[in-house]
Amino acid sequence: MQGTLALNRAELRRYLSRVSDRWQLDGAFLGGSALTSVAADHGLAAETEPRFTLVLVTDSFDAVPWLERVRVAASLWDAGEMGAAVEPYCYTRTEFERQRDSVSAVRDAVWHGLDLLVFI
């Protein structure tokens, strides 16, 4: 895989709006092989379909079970409009602080991806 997918900024705005209708976001980060050529750079040819990694952070998740957070976040994503599927990670601020550097997909999205609350 070479280069990057063109981002559908309008759809990203709509996605963030759909998520924000449910939860007030404190952070949103986008990364993954669909955003960059990370897979090619690291020789990960086994991944045939590019994916976005999406990290959502809000204390509104506190009362929502982990799998429900992920299910809803994924169901709001329009892979057709975005050009690739998404793998969401949904954390409260406390969970995010614990996981940010220990989960490689989250770390990469935060440090090398886009801060959607700034980008959009």
N, CA, C and O atoms as a DFTB+ gen file, in Angstrom:
480 C
 N C O
     1  1       0.855      -1.173       0.000
     2  2       0.000       0.000       0.000
     3  2       0.893       1.226       0.000
     4  3       1.866       1.287       0.752
     5  1       0.576       2.190      -0.825
     6  2       1.392       3.387      -0.892
     7  2       0.512       4.607      -0.694
     8  3      -0.668       4.603      -1.046
     9  1       1.107       5.663      -0.120
    10  2       0.398       6.914       0.052
    11  2      -0.686       6.852       1.096
    12  3      -0.671       6.002       1.987
    13  1      -1.619       7.759       0.976
    14  2      -2.712       7.827       1.937
    15  2      -4.043       7.901       1.203
    16  3      -4.104       8.320       0.047
    17  1      -5.081       7.503       1.867
    18  2      -6.422       7.695       1.343
    19  2      -6.787       9.165       1.479
    20  3      -6.404       9.813       2.453
    21  1      -7.514       9.687       0.526
    22  2      -8.026      11.046       0.667
    23  2      -9.105      11.012       1.742
    24  3      -9.984      10.150       1.722
    25  1      -9.035      11.939       2.666
    26  2     -10.013      11.968       3.754
    27  2     -11.264      12.715       3.340
    28  3     -11.196      13.776       2.720
    29  1     -12.380      12.159       3.685
    30  2     -13.663      12.802       3.456
    31  2     -13.959      13.645       4.699
    32  3     -14.602      13.179       5.639
    33  1     -13.483      14.882       4.689
    34  2     -13.622      15.747       5.861
    35  2     -15.087      16.019       6.193
    36  3     -15.452      16.102       7.365
    37  1     -15.922      16.158       5.173
    38  2     -17.351      16.410       5.423
    39  2     -17.968      15.229       6.172
    40  3     -18.754      15.426       7.099
    41  1     -17.617      14.004       5.774
    42  2     -18.159      12.824       6.462
    43  2     -17.582      12.707       7.865
    44  3     -18.286      12.287       8.784
    45  1     -16.321      13.068       8.050
    46  2     -15.752      13.062       9.404
    47  2     -16.517      14.029      10.306
    48  3     -16.797      13.716      11.463
    49  1     -16.852      15.197       9.774
    50  2     -17.651      16.158      10.553
    51  2     -19.016      15.568      10.908
    52  3     -19.482      15.691      12.041
    53  1     -19.649      14.923       9.920
    54  2     -20.962      14.306      10.177
    55  2     -20.835      13.192      11.209
    56  3     -21.689      13.055      12.085
    57  1     -19.772      12.396      11.110
    58  2     -19.558      11.321      12.080
    59  2     -19.397      11.894      13.486
    60  3     -20.047      11.432      14.424
    61  1     -18.548      12.883      13.631
    62  2     -18.354      13.495      14.950
    63  2     -19.656      14.086      15.478
    64  3     -19.916      14.050      16.681
    65  1     -20.458      14.619      14.597
    66  2     -21.767      15.147      15.009
    67  2     -22.674      14.018      15.509
    68  3     -23.358      14.169      16.521
    69  1     -22.677      12.894      14.798
    70  2     -23.499      11.748      15.225
    71  2     -23.042      11.238      16.587
    72  3     -23.867      10.926      17.446
    73  1     -21.728      11.154      16.784
    74  2     -21.193      10.702      18.073
    75  2     -21.519      11.717      19.158
    76  3     -21.929      11.346      20.258
    77  1     -21.339      12.991      18.850
    78  2     -21.583      14.054      19.836
    79  2     -23.054      14.182      20.219
    80  3     -23.377      14.720      21.278
    81  1     -23.938      13.692      19.368
    82  2     -25.363      13.650      19.734
    83  2     -25.600      12.690      20.895
    84  3     -26.590      12.817      21.616
    85  1     -24.700      11.737      21.075
    86  2     -24.821      10.743      22.141
    87  2     -23.905      11.031      23.329
    88  3     -24.296      10.876      24.485
    89  1     -22.672      11.453      23.018
    90  2     -21.668      11.673      24.057
    91  2     -20.883      12.946      23.760
    92  3     -20.524      13.197      22.609
    93  1     -20.617      13.740      24.770
    94  2     -19.790      14.934      24.600
    95  2     -18.318      14.511      24.604
    96  3     -17.812      14.030      25.618
    97  1     -17.644      14.686      23.490
    98  2     -16.280      14.196      23.340
    99  2     -15.255      15.123      23.986
   100  3     -15.331      16.347      23.871
   101  1     -14.298      14.502      24.667
   102  2     -13.138      15.225      25.201
   103  2     -11.931      15.037      24.288
   104  3     -10.978      15.814      24.345
   105  1     -11.970      14.014      23.453
   106  2     -10.883      13.742      22.522
   107  2     -11.344      12.810      21.418
   108  3     -12.218      11.968      21.625
   109  1     -10.750      12.969      20.244
   110  2     -11.035      12.086      19.110
   111  2      -9.795      12.073      18.218
   112  3      -9.359      13.119      17.736
   113  1      -9.238      10.897      18.006
   114  2      -8.000      10.751      17.245
   115  2      -8.214       9.712      16.149
   116  3      -8.828       8.670      16.375
   117  1      -7.697      10.013      14.962
   118  2      -7.853       9.120      13.822
   119  2      -6.481       8.699      13.323
   120  3      -5.609       9.534      13.084
   121  1      -6.304       7.410      13.173
   122  2      -5.062       6.860      12.639
   123  2      -5.372       5.605      11.870
   124  3      -6.481       5.430      11.365
   125  1      -4.391       4.730      11.779
   126  2      -4.592       3.448      11.128
   127  2      -4.009       3.395       9.730
   128  3      -3.580       4.406       9.175
   129  1      -4.001       2.202       9.177
   130  2      -3.393       1.970       7.872
   131  2      -4.144       2.661       6.747
   132  3      -3.561       2.916       5.693
   133  1      -5.417       2.969       6.939
   134  2      -6.165       3.694       5.915
   135  2      -5.735       5.152       5.851
   136  3      -5.874       5.801       4.814
   137  1      -5.219       5.659       6.948
   138  2      -4.784       7.062       6.997
   139  2      -3.355       7.218       6.497
   140  3      -3.034       8.206       5.835
   141  1      -2.512       6.273       6.801
   142  2      -1.099       6.369       6.421
   143  2      -0.631       5.085       5.772
   144  3      -1.390       4.121       5.670
   145  1       0.566       5.067       5.351
   146  2       1.130       3.844       4.774
   147  2       1.917       3.079       5.831
   148  3       2.939       2.468       5.521
   149  1       1.449       3.107       7.074
   150  2       2.123       2.428       8.177
   151  2       2.294       0.946       7.887
   152  3       3.370       0.404       8.140
   153  1       1.290       0.280       7.374
   154  2       1.380      -1.156       7.116
   155  2       2.501      -1.460       6.128
   156  3       3.284      -2.384       6.352
   157  1       2.591      -0.706       5.051
   158  2       3.636      -0.940       4.061
   159  2       5.010      -0.641       4.636
   160  3       5.968      -1.367       4.374
   161  1       5.108       0.428       5.421
   162  2       6.391       0.819       5.997
   163  2       6.930      -0.229       6.958
   164  3       8.143      -0.347       7.127
   165  1       6.048      -0.987       7.586
   166  2       6.475      -1.982       8.561
   167  2       6.400      -3.409       8.019
   168  3       6.548      -4.370       8.773
   169  1       6.170      -3.546       6.720
   170  2       6.151      -4.868       6.116
   171  2       4.989      -5.723       6.561
   172  3       5.121      -6.945       6.626
   173  1       3.859      -5.125       6.867
   174  2       2.698      -5.882       7.337
   175  2       1.782      -6.202       6.168
   176  3       0.631      -5.766       6.142
   177  1       2.273      -6.944       5.221
   178  2       1.523      -7.238       4.006
   179  2       0.290      -8.092       4.268
   180  3      -0.587      -8.174       3.408
   181  1       0.198      -8.731       5.430
   182  2      -0.948      -9.588       5.739
   183  2      -2.248      -8.792       5.807
   184  3      -3.326      -9.346       5.596
   185  1      -2.153      -7.519       6.095
   186  2      -3.361      -6.699       6.163
   187  2      -3.755      -6.302       4.749
   188  3      -3.081      -5.488       4.117
   189  1      -4.844      -6.874       4.253
   190  2      -5.249      -6.611       2.882
   191  2      -6.166      -5.399       2.780
   192  3      -6.114      -4.675       1.785
   193  1      -6.972      -5.170       3.749
   194  2      -7.904      -4.055       3.732
   195  2      -7.428      -2.967       4.683
   196  3      -7.225      -3.225       5.870
   197  1      -7.248      -1.752       4.171
   198  2      -6.888      -0.663       5.082
   199  2      -8.020      -0.391       6.063
   200  3      -9.195      -0.550       5.731
   201  1      -7.657       0.018       7.268
   202  2      -8.634       0.322       8.311
   203  2      -8.230       1.622       8.976
   204  3      -7.052       1.969       9.059
   205  1      -9.231       2.320       9.442
   206  2      -8.986       3.464      10.301
   207  2      -8.990       2.992      11.746
   208  3      -9.743       2.088      12.108
   209  1      -8.165       3.593      12.552
   210  2      -8.217       3.431      13.998
   211  2      -8.797       4.721      14.538
   212  3      -8.308       5.805      14.221
   213  1      -9.824       4.615      15.342
   214  2     -10.488       5.782      15.899
   215  2     -10.484       5.669      17.415
   216  3     -10.958       4.681      17.976
   217  1      -9.946       6.685      18.070
   218  2      -9.919       6.715      19.526
   219  2     -10.852       7.842      19.974
   220  3     -10.629       9.012      19.664
   221  1     -11.895       7.466      20.708
   222  2     -12.847       8.435      21.254
   223  2     -12.676       8.481      22.762
   224  3     -12.554       7.447      23.419
   225  1     -12.669       9.703      23.307
   226  2     -12.455       9.882      24.737
   227  2     -13.557      10.778      25.286
   228  3     -13.760      11.895      24.810
   229  1     -14.265      10.275      26.293
   230  2     -15.284      11.063      26.986
   231  2     -15.645      10.383      28.298
   232  3     -15.740       9.158      28.366
   233  1     -15.840      11.170      29.317
   234  2     -16.288      10.604      30.587
   235  2     -17.746      10.168      30.518
   236  3     -18.244       9.520      31.439
   237  1     -18.434      10.518      29.435
   238  2     -19.803      10.033      29.231
   239  2     -19.836       8.517      29.043
   240  3     -20.885       7.897      29.216
   241  1     -18.705       7.918      28.692
   242  2     -18.630       6.468      28.549
   243  2     -18.653       5.750      29.894
   244  3     -18.808       4.530      29.938
   245  1     -18.502       6.478      30.972
   246  2     -18.369       5.865      32.296
   247  2     -19.488       4.882      32.616
   248  3     -19.236       3.840      33.221
   249  1     -20.702       5.192      32.225
   250  2     -21.838       4.331      32.547
   251  2     -22.190       3.359      31.418
   252  3     -23.187       2.642      31.504
   253  1     -21.372       3.334      30.364
   254  2     -21.670       2.507      29.195
   255  2     -20.662       1.362      29.131
   256  3     -19.456       1.609      29.137
   257  1     -21.133       0.115      29.071
   258  2     -20.207      -1.015      28.962
   259  2     -19.325      -0.896      27.721
   260  3     -19.750      -0.368      26.693
   261  1     -18.090      -1.394      27.828
   262  2     -17.088      -1.271      26.768
   263  2     -17.626      -1.727      25.406
   264  3     -17.520      -0.989      24.426
   265  1     -18.195      -2.923      25.336
   266  2     -18.656      -3.445      24.044
   267  2     -19.783      -2.611      23.452
   268  3     -19.882      -2.490      22.231
   269  1     -20.613      -2.047      24.277
   270  2     -21.688      -1.179      23.780
   271  2     -21.102       0.101      23.187
   272  3     -21.552       0.559      22.137
   273  1     -20.113       0.673      23.845
   274  2     -19.439       1.881      23.323
   275  2     -18.903       1.606      21.923
   276  3     -19.149       2.361      20.983
   277  1     -18.166       0.507      21.811
   278  2     -17.519       0.156      20.544
   279  2     -18.562      -0.143      19.480
   280  3     -18.428       0.299      18.339
   281  1     -19.591      -0.882      19.839
   282  2     -20.651      -1.228      18.878
   283  2     -21.310       0.024      18.328
   284  3     -21.484       0.148      17.116
   285  1     -21.680       0.953      19.199
   286  2     -22.349       2.176      18.754
   287  2     -21.408       3.034      17.917
   288  3     -21.795       3.529      16.858
   289  1     -20.173       3.214      18.386
   290  2     -19.204       4.024      17.630
   291  2     -18.984       3.452      16.233
   292  3     -18.907       4.202      15.260
   293  1     -18.883       2.130      16.130
   294  2     -18.686       1.491      14.825
   295  2     -19.931       1.612      13.955
   296  3     -19.823       1.805      12.744
   297  1     -21.106       1.501      14.558
   298  2     -22.340       1.557      13.767
   299  2     -22.596       2.948      13.189
   300  3     -23.303       3.080      12.190
   301  1     -22.040       3.962      13.793
   302  2     -22.211       5.332      13.306
   303  2     -21.251       5.673      12.164
   304  3     -21.448       6.670      11.469
   305  1     -20.222       4.858      11.967
   306  2     -19.198       5.080      10.947
   307  2     -19.728       4.636       9.587
   308  3     -20.315       3.559       9.481
   309  1     -19.536       5.428       8.566
   310  2     -19.950       5.079       7.207
   311  2     -18.705       4.709       6.394
   312  3     -18.043       5.578       5.825
   313  1     -18.396       3.417       6.347
   314  2     -17.193       2.952       5.662
   315  2     -17.238       3.274       4.166
   316  3     -16.201       3.525       3.551
   317  1     -18.419       3.267       3.595
   318  2     -18.550       3.602       2.175
   319  2     -18.119       5.035       1.900
   320  3     -17.404       5.301       0.934
   321  1     -18.549       5.941       2.738
   322  2     -18.182       7.356       2.590
   323  2     -16.719       7.602       2.929
   324  3     -16.069       8.458       2.329
   325  1     -16.201       6.840       3.902
   326  2     -14.826       7.067       4.359
   327  2     -13.794       6.260       3.572
   328  3     -12.600       6.553       3.638
   329  1     -14.238       5.262       2.838
   330  2     -13.312       4.495       2.028
   331  2     -12.659       3.325       2.748
   332  3     -11.875       2.590       2.150
   333  1     -12.975       3.146       4.028
   334  2     -12.407       2.040       4.800
   335  2     -13.206       1.847       6.082
   336  3     -13.885       2.757       6.558
   337  1     -13.106       0.646       6.621
   338  2     -13.768       0.337       7.896
   339  2     -13.010       1.011       9.040
   340  3     -11.926       1.564       8.858
   341  1     -13.615       0.946      10.214
   342  2     -13.012       1.572      11.393
   343  2     -12.889       0.560      12.515
   344  3     -13.712      -0.346      12.652
   345  1     -11.854       0.729      13.310
   346  2     -11.689      -0.021      14.548
   347  2     -11.706       1.009      15.675
   348  3     -10.698       1.669      15.927
   349  1     -12.850       1.151      16.357
   350  2     -12.942       2.180      17.396
   351  2     -12.424       1.703      18.757
   352  3     -12.579       0.541      19.134
   353  1     -11.820       2.620      19.460
   354  2     -11.399       2.433      20.851
   355  2     -12.092       3.543      21.630
   356  3     -11.890       4.722      21.338
   357  1     -12.893       3.185      22.601
   358  2     -13.733       4.151      23.310
   359  2     -13.387       4.157      24.791
   360  3     -13.607       3.166      25.487
   361  1     -12.848       5.265      25.273
   362  2     -12.343       5.337      26.631
   363  2     -12.882       6.532      27.399
   364  3     -13.167       7.581      26.821
   365  1     -13.017       6.363      28.705
   366  2     -13.161       7.524      29.579
   367  2     -11.788       8.184      29.648
   368  3     -10.806       7.599      29.192
   369  1     -11.698       9.376      30.201
   370  2     -10.389      10.038      30.294
   371  2      -9.404       9.221      31.137
   372  3      -8.226       9.130      30.794
   373  1      -9.874       8.632      32.225
   374  2      -9.007       7.814      33.074
   375  2      -8.520       6.578      32.329
   376  3      -7.336       6.244      32.390
   377  1      -9.420       5.898      31.629
   378  2      -9.041       4.722      30.844
   379  2      -8.042       5.108      29.749
   380  3      -7.075       4.390      29.495
   381  1      -8.288       6.236      29.115
   382  2      -7.405       6.714      28.058
   383  2      -5.990       6.947      28.581
   384  3      -5.014       6.567      27.933
   385  1      -5.883       7.565      29.742
   386  2      -4.558       7.803      30.322
   387  2      -3.811       6.496      30.562
   388  3      -2.594       6.430      30.389
   389  1      -4.544       5.455      30.963
   390  2      -3.917       4.147      31.202
   391  2      -3.539       3.446      29.896
   392  3      -2.513       2.769      29.831
   393  1      -4.355       3.604      28.868
   394  2      -4.189       2.830      27.635
   395  2      -3.399       3.548      26.541
   396  3      -2.903       2.906      25.615
   397  1      -3.280       4.857      26.638
   398  2      -2.704       5.665      25.552
   399  2      -1.347       5.145      25.080
   400  3      -1.109       5.063      23.875
   401  1      -0.482       4.802      25.980
   402  2       0.852       4.377      25.576
   403  2       1.046       2.868      25.567
   404  3       2.058       2.384      25.059
   405  1       0.100       2.114      26.116
   406  2       0.286       0.664      26.187
   407  2      -0.403      -0.098      25.050
   408  3      -0.020      -1.233      24.768
   409  1      -1.379       0.474      24.408
   410  2      -2.056      -0.164      23.278
   411  2      -1.490       0.473      22.004
   412  3      -1.703       1.660      21.753
   413  1      -0.778      -0.311      21.210
   414  2      -0.036       0.253      20.075
   415  2      -0.928       0.988      19.071
   416  3      -0.530       2.036      18.562
   417  1      -2.111       0.474      18.775
   418  2      -3.000       1.149      17.831
   419  2      -3.441       2.508      18.369
   420  3      -3.542       3.476      17.616
   421  1      -3.700       2.575      19.655
   422  2      -4.102       3.839      20.287
   423  2      -2.922       4.804      20.286
   424  3      -3.066       5.969      19.915
   425  1      -1.770       4.321      20.698
   426  2      -0.561       5.164      20.721
   427  2      -0.289       5.748      19.339
   428  3      -0.017       6.942      19.213
   429  1      -0.359       4.915      18.302
   430  2      -0.087       5.387      16.947
   431  2      -1.113       6.425      16.490
   432  3      -0.750       7.415      15.853
   433  1      -2.380       6.207      16.808
   434  2      -3.408       7.173      16.418
   435  2      -3.200       8.512      17.116
   436  3      -3.363       9.570      16.509
   437  1      -2.839       8.458      18.388
   438  2      -2.645       9.698      19.159
   439  2      -1.385      10.429      18.715
   440  3      -1.412      11.644      18.517
   441  1      -0.291       9.708      18.559
   442  2       0.999      10.359      18.288
   443  2       1.255      10.615      16.815
   444  3       1.984      11.548      16.475
   445  1       0.670       9.805      15.924
   446  2       0.979       9.953      14.499
   447  2      -0.251      10.220      13.633
   448  3      -0.129      10.448      12.429
   449  1      -1.429      10.192      14.244
   450  2      -2.656      10.408      13.482
   451  2      -3.133      11.851      13.576
   452  3      -2.348      12.773      13.796
   453  1      -4.421      12.017      13.407
   454  2      -5.037      13.343      13.438
   455  2      -5.853      13.531      14.705
   456  3      -6.600      12.642      15.112
   457  1      -5.706      14.682      15.317
   458  2      -6.580      15.080      16.433
   459  2      -7.829      15.674      15.764
   460  3      -7.812      16.814      15.299
   461  1      -8.892      14.899      15.725
   462  2     -10.082      15.318      14.986
   463  2     -10.770      16.542      15.562
   464  3     -11.433      17.276      14.829
   465  1     -10.627      16.775      16.849
   466  2     -11.262      17.958      17.432
   467  2     -10.547      19.239      17.009
   468  3     -11.109      20.329      17.115
   469  1      -9.312      19.109      16.531
   470  2      -8.558      20.244      15.985
   471  2      -8.648      20.254      14.470
   472  3      -8.854      21.308      13.868
   473  1      -8.497      19.099      13.854
   474  2      -8.454      18.955      12.403
   475  2      -9.764      19.331      11.736
   476  3      -9.774      19.985      10.693
   477  1     -10.851      18.923      12.329
   478  2     -12.177      19.143      11.733
   479  2     -12.697      20.424      12.237
   480  3     -13.803      20.827      11.876
